[in-house]
Amino acid sequence: MTIPAKLLTEFAGTFVSFTVIVLSGSMGALAPLAIGIALMAMVYMGGHVSGAHYNPAVSFAMFLRRVMPASTMAAYWATQLLAGVLAFVFGYLISGRSAGIHPGAGVYWYSALAAEIVFTIALVLVVLNVAATKQTADNSYYGIAIGFVVGAGAFAVGPISGAAFQPGGRVQRNAGRRALCTWLMVRPVALRGWTARRGRRRRGHPHDPDALAGRPG
């Protein structure tokens, strides 16, 4: 597969997976199940194209396994980061809520960090052993295994750490919120400018360049 095809697949899979995470808050206790199922489906969708990493930690593990060069890993990271940011923006635009991946109330940072490290390593180990070894090549269960380990981790430590299981999760959330804040601040100004310009053109305002251009000399 070509690099553009791989990056497009990584973008689509990461975007859908993160969108489910962003919108899963209203699902209550079933949220981890939805997250695991979505990831499983996206892994089956893109596994034969890009490897279905959807996670910088997985891409880094594949680089260490010498499955991919550093340049491709960097391209995957950039694509995953962008897709995650846009997923948080999209989730807010259609739901009106800004979901977050963050530790639970009253949880110490080191507890959340320990939970994230353990389950991120668990995810990477599952991916390496069901999708990146000769002994398990061409199996049909790799997507189930990957989706299940994420779902199980989300059930187990979601209330503790937020269950990001990847180093870019919080960066993507924060960047998405910044993008939303910027857009919400800029949009009213842009709309006022566009409305004023449209009004001048309709009235043929003497100082409007477009109106002057249409007048005879």
PyMOL commands that set and color helices and strands:
alter all, ss='L'
color gray80, all
select helices_A, chain A and resi 3-46+56-64+70-95+109-131+134-136+142-161+169-203+209-213
alter helices_A, ss='H'
color red, helices_A
deselect
rebuild
show_as cartoon
